[in-house]
Amino acid sequence: MKKYFLTLVALFFVTFLANAQSTETAPAKVIAVVFHADWCPYCVKLSDKIESIKADVDLSNVEFIEFDFTDKKTKKATEAFASEKNVQTVLENNQGTGFLVLIDAETKEELVKITGKDSEKTIKESFEKYVN
């Protein structure tokens, strides 16, 4: 009976560890910092283009974070969020809305700026270059 119980306990832990390891996601390779405002028409265009390329480009190792400049309250929250995510420099170096900045997740180095004015092809190529 004791062997049976110990076998069940061991089986439980092996199953638990296997499930825990299989559900872990790889850390993001790239962070896409989106400069957004609800009133910005280029923000909508950029968002639509990003959604469109998702079928062709694997974005699973991209962490999307949004800086919201819709009003004073969201701007203040964005400043705190940038600090929390350790990307204040990206916020300080870029002004406006309707674009995103791809940065290296480890070094926080800015890789490329993508705007709502860019073609879907250009956006796709930028993601493919830095994500894969």
N, C-alpha and C positions, 0 to 999 in steps of 0.2 A: 504494500500500500504506500509506503514511504517513497519507494522508487517511482511509482506511478505519479505521485504528487510532485516530486522533484522534476520528473520529465515534463509534466504539464507547465510547471513554473518556467523551466528552461525554454520550452517551446513558445510560451507567451513572450518572454524577453527577446528571443530571436525574431519573432514576428514583429514585435514592437519596434525593435531597432531597424529591421529591414524597411518597415513602413516609414519610419522617421527619415531614413536616408533617402528613400525614393521620392518623398514629397518635398525635400529641400530643393530650392531653385538656385541656380548658379548666380553669383553676384553680377550685378550689371557691369557691362564693359563700358557703356556710354550712358551719359545722362543727357536727356533732351530737356533743356530749360526753355519753356514756352512763355513768351511775353504776350499776355492776353489782356483784353478788355472787352466787356460785353458789347460795347458800342462800336467796336473796330471791325470794319468789313473785311480787311485783310486777314484778321484772325479767323473768321469763318471760312474764308477761302483756304487758308493753311490747314485748318482742321479737316476740311473736306478732302484735301489732297493727301493728308496723312492717312486718313481712313481708307482712301482708295488704294494706296500702295501696300497696305497691310496684307493684301492677298498675295503679293509678289515678294515681299521682303520680310524675313523673320525678324521681328522686333522684340523677341522674348528677352534678349539681354540688354534692352534699353529701358532705363528708368525715366519715365516722363514726370517732370515736376512743372507746376504752373505758377508763374508770377502774375498775379491778378492786379491790374491797374484800373479797374472799373471806377473806383471812387477812392476817397481819402481813407476810408476804413480798410479797404482791401489792400491799398498801397502799404499801409502801416503793418498789416498782417504779413504782407510779402517780405518786408524788411526782416521781420522776426523769423520767418520761414527760411529765408536765404541764410541767415546766421545759423539756424538749426541744422541745415543741410550742408553747411560749410561751403557755400557758393556765393558769398558776398561779393567777391571780385567780379563775377559774371554780372551781377546786378549793377555794380558800380561802373563797369566798362560798357554797358549797353543801355541805351535810352529808347523809349518808345514802345510800340506794340506791333503785332502783326508779323512776328518772326519767332524763330527758336534758335538756340545756340546749342550745338552738340559739344559736349565736353567729355574729356577722358575721366571716367569715374574714379580712377585712382589718383591721378596727378591734378585733376581739376583744370587742366590745360584746355583752352578753347580750341576746338578743331575746325568748325565751320559754322557760318551763320546762314540759315535758310529762311527765306521770307515768303509771305503769301503771294508775292508777285512772281516767284520762281515757278517754272513749269513743273508739272508732275514728274517728268522725266529727270529733270535736274535734282529734284528732291529725292527721288528714288536712288539715283546714282550717289548722292551724298551719303545716304544711309548705308547703302551697300559698301561704300568705301570704308566707312569707319566702324560699322557694326560687325561685318564678317571678318 
